[in-house]
Amino acid sequence: MLKSFIFFFLLCFSKILAQSHARVTGNVKSSEKQNLTGVNISFKTTNQFYETVTDSTGNFSENIPYGNIIIDVYHPDFTLKTIHFNVLKDTVLSVTLENDISRLKEVVVSNDKKNGIKNLAGGKLSINLKDLASLPTLSGTADIMKILQLTPGVQNSGDANGYLYVRGSDPGHNAILYNGAPVYGMSHLLGIFPFYNANHINDIEFDKSSSNAKYGGRLSSTTLLNSNKKIPSDFGVQGNVGILASQLNVSVPISQNTGFYISGRKTYIDEIVAPVLNSGSDNNDVENMKYGFSDANITFVSKISNKSLFSVDGFISGDELKIKDENLDLRTSLKWSNFTVSPNLTTVFSSKASMSNSIYFSQYSNDLSMEQATIQFNISSYVKDFGFNNSVSYFIKKIPFESGFQYVYHNLQPQKVIVENLADANNNSENKIINANEAIFFTTIKPSFTNYLKAELGLRINYYSSGSDSYFHFQPRVLFNYFANNKYSLYVSYNRQYQYLSLITTSSVGLPTDFWIASHDGIKPQLSDEFSIGSNQNISKNLISSFGGFFRYMKNLLEYPYGVTQFNEITNLKSDLLVGKGKAYGLEMMLKKNNGKFHGWLSYTLSWSDRNFDELNKGNTYFAKYDRRHNISIVGMYDLNPKWDLGVTQVFSSGNRFTMPTSWYFINNNPVKEYSKYNNAQMPNYIRTDLSVNYFFNRTNKKESALNFSIYNTFNLENPIYVVLDVQIGEDKNSVVVKQDKKVLYRILPSISWRFKF
């Protein structure tokens, strides 16, 4: 296998050396001489189209065939710049972008580029949150997770759930990296509020297959959240004040080469959401609920020299939910928190070589405590990561390479269980800590075989050890892109992924009682092989479409059937965890309109996902819980005039699966339920329409003042989060009637907020 892989690499080199290409490299700066990150660079030849973005130091590089080309340099905060020249040899460019002064008080002249979501090579998506500000949201600011759920291949998780379900995966199969640091706690309570402060995020890259060998550790997608690395030139303030939560973002220049950004959010919903949950509905069992969260981000940026940029990113969040039920004499408290910090140093050695080094610390913890009568119960868990990332980008014979080394030390406590009987001394407790080490080497090359065929070939080598268990795995990544012309492209890919840390879900509504466990003591890492194929079509100047299909096979999947915990006895996770396999496959489609007053997209996914566990469903294959056959999302944004814009999202998805008893009978006058197949029933279809209106008092490049009106679930449709069976026994105790009681968390939710920037 290894010899074949090396032979394939050498074959790539021989093909590339025969081509007539030149290397075009360069740097993009603002008029204030600051390097610009995330600038889109497109290259157009007679019959080819190439695209790249600038890195954290404002540099870019691309292999281009000899001849006349047109280069478009675009950033949403600056005026589009177009460059024409004839490529005869390797070329170095220096580009300066001017501030976009096209937004006036009464007239808006745009550069006609509204790429809120952009298709990248291999089915990846790049997301610009500034161009999606019109979308409906409860907080008045963009919700990153909700936006991702509106794209093909990502299933709608429904109400009361902020997780991602990508291409038939489980929620823990998706990696979220905040400036290179993994984030393990992925949502605020029940997915109501955006988990990340969108104003602090500069750009997002979403890869449904994790095709880049630089990233791994999960079976499914990778979401990169990158903060702004541009040194602020002026003191600036922006924020949002709403009826549910408020946020503030401040940019502070310290000197010409140093500055920082700091952001914070706080909710005050105890007096608003709790009454909504308890208002006159028999479907609500929550009394005296109090919930609050706060979070903060900080990014420090310093240009050490003309070739070195140093940055430090930090993120902290804390949530607390309290429920008190006097009728049951029950008091419950649930707390969960995240903390990450990641210093990074990026150095540019030349136009053909740069290096990035970073260290990070990430921690997620949750703590559930309950007290009822004389019993006290507490369960807590945490996961801590100490990591180092190294990446070197360079060229060999005009071929771009990226290689690096990564190391991470995992420290986990899956479940710490304490049960105390206050009436006597009989107490149970269980506390197990897991330590693991992981070392990774990766390399990626991006050869061009012909003017039409390009590839991304990667290899990720993992060594993992925990206690007496150790694993050594090769994870190849292969992606081919064929560009028939500047209007049509095709890609095929294969990825192998191993996952050593797994999320064990204990609730159907995504509560933060879920915990992480590492491969150890005979628990094998999860494995995934995925094949995908797709195409992108530029139908017209304003209309773009994409089609694709995927197949994923998964092995060593984990299932924990005991809810929060088996707290009536000391839990043995190894014996309680079930191990099985699964597969997922489907078709994806997206039709997108970027330009004009009306812009948006239509997304549709047709997919299947099943599981097979020997201990479940008599060993027969069954539908996975989030096997939702159809997922449709319609997103529209309309710029009515300089003062008003409108947004709408329409979501439809098939209901998720659950297990329903098929018959009831009596034993000693007690009703007993009988099951047939696992996940044999399906929830009702999920349908939701959201609307939003923005009114701008002032909108310029540096100042903004706007009111946002949003309505969640505009038509007040019932979307139950789970079903409870109501059993009624006849007076003669010889008959039983079973009715479904559908539990609805929230219906229509209007909100208003004020967005400002100065």
N, C-alpha and C positions, 0 to 999 in steps of 0.2 A: 504493500500500500504506500509506504513512504517513498520507495524508489519510483513508483508511478507518479506520485505527486511532484517529486523533484524533476522528473522527465517532462512533466506538463509545464512546469515553470520555465525550464530551459527552452521548450518549444515556444513559449510566449515571447521570450527574449529574441529568438531568431526571427520571428514574424515582425516584431516591432522595429528591429534595426533596419528592416528592408523598407520602411515607410519614410515618406518625405514630410516630416513634421518639424515644426519649430516650437520652442518653449517660450510662451508669453507669460512673464511674471510682472508683478507690479505692487504698488502700494496706493491705498486710497486714504486721503486726509480731508478734513473739513477746512473751510477757509480760515479757521483758527489754528490750523496746523496740528489737529488732533487726529490720531489714527482712528478709523471708523471700522467697527466690527459688524459683521452680518450684512455687508453691502452685496447686492446681487450683481454679478458680472455675467453677461450673456454675449456669446460670440456667434455671429452669423456669417457663414460662407455661402457660396453659390447654392449648395444643396445639403449643407450640414448645419447643425445647431448644437452649441456647447454651452454649458452653464456651470458656474461655480460661485462661491461666496468668500468674502474676506474672513481671515481668522482673527484672533483676539488682538493681533498687532496691526491689523489693517492690510495684511498681505494676501495675495492670491497668485495662483499659477495654473496654467492649462496648456495641454498639447494641442496645437492648431495646425492644420495642413497649410502648406505654402499657398500664397495667393491673397486676393483682396478679401478683407473681412470688415464687418461692422460690429463695434463693441458698444453695448449699452451698459452704463453704470448707474444703478438705481438703489436709493435708500429712501424710505417713506418720509424722512425729515428733510430731504434735500432735493434740489432740482435734478431731474434726469439729465445725464450727460452722455452724448453719443460721439464715438470716435471712429473715423474711417482711415485705414491705411493698408498698405501692401506688405504682407509678411514674407520676408526673404531670408530671415535668419532668426536666431534666438533674440528676443526683444525684452527690454525692461521698461515699464511704464510708470509714471508718477501722475496720479490723478487727484485733482482737488475738486470737491463738490461744494457748491454754493448753497446757502440756506434757502429753503423754499419760501419765497415771499408771495406766492400766488394766492394765498388765502387773504382776502380783503374783508372789510366789514359787511359790504352788501353783495359782493360778487365773489364767487369761488371759481377759480380757474385751476383745475387739477391737471396732473401730468398723465391722467388716464391709466393709472396703474393701481388697481385695487385687488392685489393678490393677498387676501386674508389667509387663504389656504392655497399652498402651491405644491404641485406634484414634482417630486424629485426623482432621480433615476432609481429604478428598482422598486417603485411603489411607495417610496418614502414620502412623507409630507412635511413641509415647512410651514409654520403658522406664525403670522404677524398679528398680534393681539390688537394693535392700534387700528387695523382695518376691520376689526370685528366688534367695535365699540357699540354698534347699533343693535347687537343681538340681545334678546330679552334675558334678564337676570334678576334675581331677587335682591341682590346687593347693589345693583347699578353698575357693576364692573364685570369684565369678562370672566367666565368660569372655565378654566382650562380643561378640567375633566369633562364637563358637559359638552364643550366644543368637540373634544375627541370622540365622544359618544355619538356625534352627528356625522361621523366620517365612515366610509365603507370598511367592513371587516370588524368594526367595534360594535358590540351589542349594547342596546339600551339596558341599563341595569334596573330601571324602574324607580319608583319612589323609595325613600328610606335606604338608599344604597349609593355610595359614592365610588364604588370600585369600578375598575375597567375589566371587561370581558372581551378579549381580542382573539378572533379566529378560533373559537371553541375552547379557549384556555380557562383555567381557574384564575381568580383575582391575584393570587400570589405568584403567578407566572409572569407578571409584568414588572419591569424595572423602571423606577423613576429616579433620575439622577439630577440633583440640584447642584449645578456647577461641579459635577464630577462626584459628588457625595451621594450615596444611596439613601433614600428616605423610605423607612419601613412602615410608618403610620401614615396612611394615604388619604384620610378624609376627616372632616369635622362630622358632628353628629348627623347620622342619617342622610348624608350627602346634601343637606339643605344649602349650606354655604360653600362658596369657593374655597378650596383648601389653600390655594396660593394667592398672594397679593399680586394681581396681574400687572399693576403699575410698576412693580419692581422687576418683572421679567422682560428681558429685551427680545428674545426669540425662542422658539420651540421647534425641535425636530423630533418627529414621531416616526419610528421604524417598526412596522408591524411584525417583522421577521428577525429583528436584531441581526441584520446581515453584515454589519461592520464588526470585524474580529476584535476591535478595540473594546467592545462591550460584550458582556456575557453574564452568566450566573442566573439567568432566567430562561424558561422554555419559550416564552412568547416575545412580547414587544419591549422596546426601549424608548422611553420618553426623556429627552434632554431638555432641561430648563436652564437657560443661561441668562444671568443678570447682565446689566449694562456695564461694559468695560470701557466706555468712553469717559474720559476725564471731564467733569462738569466745568464749563467755562463761566457760568454765572450761578448765583444762588437761586434756587427754584423751589417752589412748593406746589404740590398738587395733592388732591385727595377726593374723598367722597363722603358725604354725610347722608345717611338713610335712616329709615324708621327701625331697621333691624340691626344694623351695624354701621360703623364708620371707620375710615382709614385715612392715613396721612403719609405722604411721601415727600422727603426733603433731599435735595441735592446741594452739596456744599463744596465749593472749590477751596482748597487750602493754599495751593500755589498754582503756577502754570502747569506743573507736571504732576500734581497730586490733588485728590479729592475723594469724597465718599458720598454714598447714598444710604439713607436710613428710612425705613418704612415701618408702620405699625397699624394694627387693626384691633378693634374691640367691639364686642356685641353687647347689646342691652335688651335681650329678648324675653326675659323672665315675665315681664308684664304683657307681652304681646303674643308670643308663640304658645305659651302654656294655656291661656284662655282659649286660643283657637283649637288646640288639641282636645280641650275638655268641653267645648261649647256644644251642649245639647245633642250629642251623638251617642247612641248606644254602642257604637263600634269602638269607643275609646275606654280603655281600662286604666288610664293614667291619672293619678290625682297628685296635686301639690308637686308638680315637676318644676325644677329649676335647672336651667342650663346656661352656660356662658363659655366663651372662648376668647383668647387673645393670641396674637402672634406678632413677630417682628422679624425684619430682614435688615442686614447691613452689608454693604459692599464697599470696600476700601480699594482704591486704584492709585497706583503710583508708577510713573514712567521713570525708571531708574536711569536709563540711558536711551539713546536713539534706537537701540536694538533690544532692550529688555523692559518688560512690563510685569509689575508685581501687583497681585490682588489678593484680598482676603474676603471670603464670603461667609456669612453666618445666617442661620435660620433657627428660630425657636418658636414653638407653639405649645399651648396648654388648653385643655378642655376639661370641664367638670360638669357632670350630670348628677342631680340629686332627686330622688323620688321618695315621698313619704306617704304611706297609706295607713291611716289610723284604724280603718276597719279590719285590716289584716295585721295590725301592730308591726308593720314592716317599714324599715328605713334602709335605703340603698344609696350608695355613693359610688360613682364610676369616674375615675380620672385617667387621662392619657395625655402624653406629651411627646414632642419631637425636639431634637437639638442636633444641628450639624454645623461644623465649621471647616473651611477648606482654604488654606493659603495656597497660592499658585504663582509660579514664576515661569514666564514665557520668554525665550531668548531667540532672536533671529540671527543666525551666523552669516547668512548670505541669502541671495534670492532663491537659492536651491536647497537650503537647509535651515531648520528651526527645531527647537526643543521645548517641551513643556514638562515641568515637574510640579507635583502637588502632593500634599499630605491631607488627610481628612480624618475627622472623628464624627461618627453618627450614632445617635442613641434614640431608641423608641421604647417607651414603657407604658404599661397600663396597670391599673389597680382597681379591683372591684371588691367592695365590702358590703355585707348585708347583715342586718341584725333583726331577728324576729323572736319575740318572747325571750327565752333564755339561751338562744343559739346565736353565736357570732360566726360568720363565715367570711373568709378573705382569700382572694385569689389574685395573684399578681404575676407579671411576666415582663421581661425586657430583652432587648437585643442591642449589643454595642459592637461597633466596627471601628478599628484603627487601621487606616489604609494609606498606601503610597501608590501614586500613578506616575509613570514616566512614558513619554511619547516623543519620538523623533521623526520628523518629516524630512525626506531627502529625495534626491533624484540619482538614478544610475542610468546613463545613456538615455536621458530624457524620459525615463520611466519613473513616475511618482511612487514612492514607497512611504509607508508609515509603520514603524516598529516600536516596541516598547516593552516594559516590564511593570508588573503590578503585584502588590502584596497586600493582603488583608488578614488581620487577626480578628476572629469572631469570638464574642463572649455572650452567651445566651442563658437565660433562665426561662425555659418554656412555661412552666407552671409552678408557682409556689403556693401551695394550698394549706390553709390553716383553718381548722374547724374547732371551735371552743364551745363547750357546754357550760354556761355560767352557773348551772345548778350543781355540777359535780366536777370532778377533776379529769373526766374522760375527754381528752383532746387528741385530735389527729393532725398531723402536719406532714407535708412532703415538699422537699426542696432539692432540685437537681440543677446544677450548673454545667453547661457544656462549653468547652473551649475548642476552637478549631483554627487551623492555619491554611491559607490558600495562597499559592504563588502562580503567576500567570506570565507567559510570554506570548506576544502576538505580533503578527506581521501582515501587512496588506499591500498588494501592488495593484496598480490600475493601468494595465496595458491597453494599447490601441492596436488591434490586429490589422484593421483596414480603416479607411475613412468612415466606414459604416458600422463597424463592430468594435465595441469597447467592453472591457470587463473589469470586475473588481474581485480579486482572488485573495482570500484571507485564510489564515490558520491561527487558531487559538489553542495553546497548550496549557492545560491546568494540572497542577499538583495540589491535592487536598488531603489533609490529615486531621483526624480527631481521635484521640485515644489510641486504640490499637487498629483503627480503621484508616486506610489510606487509599487514594485513587489517583491514577495518572491517565488523563484523557486528552485525545486529539479531537479538536472541533473544527472541521473545515467549513469555509463559507465560500460559495461560488455564485457570482452574479454576472450575467451577460446582458449587455444592452445593444440592440441593433437599431440604428437610426436610418430608416429607409429614405427619409428626406426631412425637411424642417417642419413637417406637419404630422409625421407618424413615426412612432418608435415602439419597440417590442422588447420585453425583458423576460428572462427565465432565471430562477435561482434555486439553490439548495443550501440548507443550513442544518448543522447538527449542534444541539445545545445540551449542556448538563446543568442541573440546578442542585446546589448543595444545601441551601437554606430554603425551607418550605413554610408557607403560611397555612396554618390549620384553622379553618373557619368553623365557628361554633354556633353561628346564627344565620338565619335566612335573610336578615335585613342589614347586614354589614355593620353590626355593632363592634366597637373596639375591644371586645372580649376575645377576639381572635388572637392567636399567638404564633410565634415562629419557632421552628425546631430545626436543628442542623443534622446532617447525615452523620450518624455515629452509632455505635453499639449494634451494628448489623443493619441499620436503616440505610438503604442504598440511595444514592442521588437519583433524582428524576432525569429522564432522558426524552429528547424530542428530535425527530427528523421531519423537516418541512420542505415541501416542494411547492413552488409558486410560479405562475406565469401571468403576464399581463401586457397591456399596451396603453399608450397615450396618444390621443389624436387632437390636433389643433384644427377643429372644424372650421373656424373662422377667426378673425382677429379677436373677437370677444368670447368665443365659445370653445371650451375644452372638454374633452371626455376621456374617461379611463375605464378599462375593463380588465378583470383579472379573475384568477381562480387559484385555489390553494388546497393542499392536502397535508395534514399533520398527523403523525403517529407518535403516541406518548407512552412511556413505560415507567414503572415504579411510581405511579401516582399514589398519593396518600389520602386517606379518608378517616375522619375521626367521628364516630357515630354517637358520642356520648354527651353532646351539648357542651355546656360550659366546662363541666368536670364531673368525674365520678367521685364526689366529695364524701360519699359514705364509706369509702375505703381508700387506702393508699394507692394512688394511680401509678400504673406501670405503662408509660407511653408506648414502649416497644410492643407490648402485647395488645394494647388497645388500638393501635393504628392498623388500618387495613391497607393492603398494598394491591394495586391493580394496574390496568392499562386503559388506554382510550385512543380515540381517533376523532379527527374533525376535518371537514372538507366543505367547500362552498364556492360560490361565485360572488363577485363584487363589481359594483358599477357606480360611477360618479359622473355627473354632468354639471359643469361649472361655468358660470358667466362672471368674468372679472371686471369688465369695464362698463361705463355708462351709469346713468342715474339708478337703474335697477341692477343689482348684482347679488349673487348667492350661489347655491348649489343644490342638487338633488342627489341623494345617496341611497343605494339599495344593496342589501346583502341577503343572499339566499344560502343558508348554511345548515349543516347537520353536525351534531356532536354527541358521542356516546361513550360509555364507560363499561368496564368489565372487571368486577371484583368477585373472587371465589366465594366470599362470605355474604354477598348481597345478591338478591334476585336469583337464588339457587345457582349461581355461577353463570347465568345467562346475561348477555349484553343488554343494557338498558340505556335510555336517553339520559344524558347529563342534565343536571338541574337547570342550567342556563342554555339548554338546547332550544333556541328560539328560531323557528324556521324562517320567518320574514322580519326584516328590519328596514324601515323606510324613514328617511329624514328629509324634510324640505326646509331649506333655509333661504330667506329672502330679506334683503336690505334695500331701502329705497330712499334716495336723497331728494326729498320733495323740493327744497330750496335751501339757501344758506342758513335759515333759521330752524328748519325742521328736517328730521329724518326718522324713518320708521323701520321696524324690524319684526320679523315673524319666524317662528320655528314650528313645524308640524311634525310630530313623531308618531309612528305606528310600529308596533312590534307584536309578534306572537307572545303569548303568555309563557312564563317559565314553568318547569315541571315540578310536581310534588307527588307524594304517595298518598293515595286515598283508599280507605277500607272499601272492600267490594261487597261484604256481607256482615250481618250482625246475628248473633244468636245468644241464648241464655244458658248459663251454668249456675245452678243454685239461685235462680231468680236474678242473677247479675248479668247485664249485657256484656258480651265479648265481641270485639271486632276482629275481622279476618281479612288479611291482605292477599292479593294475588301477585302482581308484578311491582317492582320497585319503580318509583317515578311514573306511575301509570296514569296520572291525571295531569291536567294542564290548567293554569290560571287563565282568566279571561284576557283577551287581547288588550294591549296597553295603547291608549290613544290620548294624546295631549297636544294642546295648542297654546303657545306662549306668544304674547304681543308686547311690544315696547315702542315708546315714542320719546325722542330726545328733542328738547327745545333749547337752542343756544342763545344765550344773552350776548355772548362774545366768543368769537372763535378766530384766533390767529395762530401763528407758528409757536409763540411763546406764552400766550394767554388763552384761557378757556373758562367759560362759566356756562353750565348747562343743567337743566332739570331732566331727570329720567323717570318716566312712568312705565312700569312693567306689570304684566298680569301673568302669573303662572297658572296653567290649567284654566284658560280663559272661559271655556264652556262648562266648567264645573263637573267634569266627568268623574265617575268613580273608578279609581284604579287601585284595587285591593293589593295590600302587600303580603297577605297570607289569608288562609281560610281556616276557620275553626268549625268543627262539627258539633252541632247542637243536637243532643240525643234526648228524645222525649219518650217515656215509657207509658204504655196504655194502662188504664185503671186495673185491668185484669192481669197486668204484668205478663201478658202473653204476646204482646205486640210492641214494636218499637218503630219510631219515626225519626229519621236522621235528616236534618236540614243543614245546609251550608251557611255559615255566618261569615261574610266577607269583611275583613278588617281594613278600613281605609284610614291612612294616616292624615292626609290633608287633601283638601279639594281646591277651590279657587284661592289663590294667594296674591293679592295686589300689593305693590310696593312703590314708593317714591323716594328718590334720592337726588342730592345736588352734587354735581361733579365740578371741580374747580382746578385751575392751574394758573400760576403766575410766577 
